[in-house]
Amino acid sequence: MAGTARILKEGEVLFRTGEKADSMYIIRRGSLKVYFLKGNEEVQLALLTDGSIVGEMAFFDQKPRSAHVKALTQTEVMEISRADFDKLLTQIPKWLVTMLQSLSGRLRSTNERLAILEKAQQGKSRLNDFPFAPILRTLRILQLLTLQIGQKEGTTVYLDYQTTLEWWMQLTGWSRDYFSRFIDALQKHGMVQKKGDGAARIYLSGRARMHALTEFLAEIQPRVTHESLAQFSPVWIDMLEAAIAEAIESGYESYNVSVLKLSRSLAFASLDAEKRIKIAESIAQWLLLKQTKSNVELLLKINPKENKNHVVLLKLMHLLIAEGLDHLE
């Protein structure tokens, strides 16, 4: 493929986020840093050396650059123009072009989501406006980094612990102690495993559960108040499990359960009517359960199949809160 040789001085920027993409580059010798800006700080996305290609995403989706790139040392690159690249595409099967476009779109989406995540919820003062925001934000970063830098070993994906920690600290500005406790909690509850010399790798053995928990917390967050979160306890989960058991006995796909008549949960049954109803109303608000209320009774419409999943996720949520991960020190 024809191209034009170009020499970059140390620190010279090859291109910036948002610029029009006219070329892609192959590194002949030297090194390039791919990054985005967090204020005046550079958050590294990748370090590329001899033989690597950079700027290729824009050729597939024809959108502006999604990151900054600069030379870390004097670097020689081969610049491939769009005209040169278009000639090459005529020699590539259409199915391969389509696949590369799809992969390019996923990478771009990941980069954009990381940038959006960084701009949102900056600083502890903003975080105080969102119940369990540190948990949700850390789960999201772990998922995004899994897409960005995760590696496969058999059927399991793993992250390098130190690299993940550095990314997480750059994106949040929080202490390494919180991250360490968070990973330990995930391991304790079966979502990850630390392996290797000095637990150098984080294996996402419970990736599906972690994804489900992330989506659940994101979904309910707008409906959770600090007051209701402060009252959240295992009694809530007991109540929901008792309601599910009664709904199953009814034989219907969904069933209106009487909150005041629930007696399977001893902890919940020992509460007075006012406290029972308050807990039930909070659960209904969190999970969008349909309520039927009279002066002396409250009915919750329970769908056993759907609400069983809620029980599992609420238990995971409670365990992380019990570890003190819902707030920053």
Secondary structure, 3 states (H helix, E strand, C coil): CCCEEEEECCCCEEECCCCCCCEEEEEEECCEEEEEEECCEEEEEEEECCCCEECCHHHHHCCCCCCEEEECCCEEEEEEEHHHHHHHHCCCCHHHHHHHHHHHHHHHHHHHHHHHHHHCCCHHHHHCCCCCHHHHHHHHHHHHHHHHHCEEECCEEEEEHHHHHHHHHHHHCCCHHHHHHHHHHHHHCCCCEEECCCCCEEECCCHHHHHHHHHHHHHHHHHCCHHHHHHCCHHHHHHHHHHHHHHHHHCCCCEEEECCCCCCCHHHHCCCHHHHHHHHHHHHHHHCCCEEECCCCEEEEECHHHHHHHHHHHHHHHHHHHCCCCCCC
